[in-house]
């Protein structure tokens, strides 16, 4: 059974609540065009639009990312992390024949099935040529660098974090992360969004 995309969840919630794309756009501040691309093409430019859409729909971010929910503890085994990819942010690769492959941040959920969670823990793989725009959204983020050298832009601050380093910040400030050199980076990212 194929995983349900965030765009499919959004479309389903809009239909359930009888909310048009135009109304969702007004409530979330996300353009109708971007909502259409998220729903129809599976595009996810970064997490900020998903968080804004979730708030406008009155659901947790996890609601847009989940396939099923578990009431008890959720254990993610090491071998299943690769299979737990939820989405890839970034722009479609120009070299991809159907332009469906994305270059960007690959988010692998560590608690996708946990019911009622307020934190979103991910293993994130960042390709060396990733280009992400800065984003801002409600909540907080914690990042621990597992492998590679991570460039961080947070407001006007620019810094490099190496394997073993971590950062905790308010995500309302425009921010982005990317490879600081020509090598891929792997991070543990925990995103908290208020209810």
C-alpha positions in Angstrom: 0.0 0.0 0.0 1.5 3.3 -1.1 2.0 6.0 1.5 -0.4 8.9 1.4 1.3 12.2 0.5 0.9 15.4 2.5 -0.9 16.9 -0.5 -3.4 14.0 -0.5 -4.1 14.6 3.2 -4.6 18.3 2.6 -7.1 17.6 -0.3 -8.9 15.0 1.8 -9.2 17.4 4.8 -10.4 20.3 2.5 -13.1 18.0 1.1 -14.1 16.8 4.6 -14.4 20.4 5.9 -15.8 21.8 2.6 -13.0 24.3 2.3 -11.9 25.5 -1.2 -8.3 26.1 -2.1 -9.1 29.8 -2.2 -10.4 29.7 1.4 -7.4 27.7 2.5 -5.1 30.2 0.8 -6.8 33.1 2.7 -6.5 31.3 6.0 -3.0 30.1 5.6 -1.3 32.9 3.6 -0.2 30.3 1.1 -1.0 31.0 -2.6 -3.6 29.0 -4.3 -1.0 28.0 -6.9 1.3 26.6 -4.3 -1.6 24.7 -2.6 -2.5 23.2 -6.0 1.2 22.1 -6.6 1.3 20.5 -3.2 -1.9 18.6 -3.7 -1.6 17.8 -7.4 2.1 17.4 -7.9 3.3 16.4 -4.4 5.6 19.5 -4.3 6.9 20.4 -0.9 9.2 23.4 -1.2 9.9 23.4 2.6 8.1 22.7 5.9 6.8 26.3 6.5 3.9 26.0 4.0 2.8 22.6 5.5 2.9 24.1 9.0 0.8 27.1 7.9 -1.7 24.9 6.1 -2.0 22.5 9.1 -2.7 25.5 11.4 -5.3 26.8 8.9 -7.0 23.4 8.8 -6.9 23.1 12.6 -4.7 20.0 12.6 -1.2 19.0 13.8 1.6 18.9 11.2 1.7 15.2 11.9 -1.8 14.8 10.6 -0.5 15.8 7.1 2.4 13.4 7.4 0.8 10.3 9.0 -0.4 7.0 7.5 -1.7 5.5 10.7 -1.4 6.3 14.4 -0.2 4.4 17.4 -1.3 5.2 21.0 1.7 3.5 22.7 5.4 4.1 22.1 6.6 4.1 18.6 9.9 2.3 18.0 11.8 3.0 14.7 14.4 0.3 14.0 17.7 1.3 12.4 17.0 -0.7 9.2 13.6 1.0 8.7 14.8 4.6 8.6 15.4 4.6 4.9 12.0 3.2 4.2 10.4 5.9 6.4 11.0 8.8 4.0 8.0 11.1 4.2 8.8 13.8 1.8 11.6 15.6 0.0 11.7 19.4 0.0 13.3 21.5 -2.7 12.8 22.2 -6.4 12.5 19.5 -9.1 15.8 18.5 -10.7 16.1 20.0 -14.1 17.9 16.9 -15.3 15.1 14.5 -14.2 13.1 13.5 -17.3 9.7 13.9 -15.7 10.9 16.6 -13.3 9.4 14.5 -10.4 12.7 13.9 -8.7 13.6 16.6 -6.2 16.9 17.8 -5.0 16.8 18.9 -1.4 16.2 17.7 2.0 14.9 14.1 2.4 12.9 13.8 5.6 12.7 10.3 7.2 10.2 10.3 10.1 11.2 8.7 13.4 7.7 8.7 14.9 5.3 8.9 12.0 2.7 6.6 13.7 2.7 8.3 17.1 -0.8 9.5 18.0 -1.1 13.1 19.2 2.5 14.1 19.0 3.6 17.7 19.2 7.2 17.1 18.1 8.3 15.8 14.6 11.6 14.0 14.8 13.3 13.3 11.5 16.6 12.0 10.1 17.3 14.5 7.3 19.7 13.8 4.4 20.9 16.9 2.7 22.5 16.6 -0.7 25.6 18.6 -1.4 23.9 20.7 -4.2 20.7 21.5 -2.3 19.3 25.0 -2.7 16.6 25.9 -0.1 15.1 29.3 0.4 14.9 30.6 4.0 11.7 29.7 5.7 10.0 30.8 8.9 7.1 29.2 10.9 5.8 28.9 14.4 7.6 26.7 16.8 11.1 25.6 17.6 13.7 23.3 16.0 16.6 21.2 17.4 19.2 19.9 15.0 22.1 17.5 15.8 24.6 16.9 13.0 25.3 13.2 12.6 27.5 13.3 9.5 29.1 16.1 7.4 29.4 19.9 7.8 26.1 21.8 8.0 25.8 25.5 7.0 23.2 27.3 9.1 21.7 30.7 8.2 19.5 32.1 11.0 18.3 35.6 10.5 21.6 37.4 9.8 23.7 34.8 11.6 25.8 32.4 9.5 27.6 29.5 11.0 28.9 26.0 10.3 28.2 23.0 12.4 30.2 19.8 12.2 29.4 16.2 13.1 28.5 16.1 16.8 27.4 19.8 17.0 23.8 20.8 17.6 21.7 23.9 17.5 18.3 24.8 19.0 16.4 27.9 17.7 13.0 29.6 17.4 11.8 28.8 13.9 9.8 32.1 13.6 13.2 33.7 12.5 13.9 33.0 8.8 16.4 30.1 8.6 17.8 27.5 6.3 20.4 24.7 6.4 22.5 23.2 3.6 25.8 21.5 3.0 28.7 23.7 3.9 31.0 21.9 1.4 30.6 19.5 -1.5 29.6 16.6 0.7 26.2 15.3 1.8 25.1 16.0 5.4 22.9 13.8 7.7 21.1 15.4 10.7 18.7 14.6 13.4 16.0 17.3 13.4 13.2 17.7 15.9 10.5 20.2 15.0 8.1 21.4 17.6 5.0 23.3 16.6 2.5 24.6 19.2 -1.0 23.2 19.2 
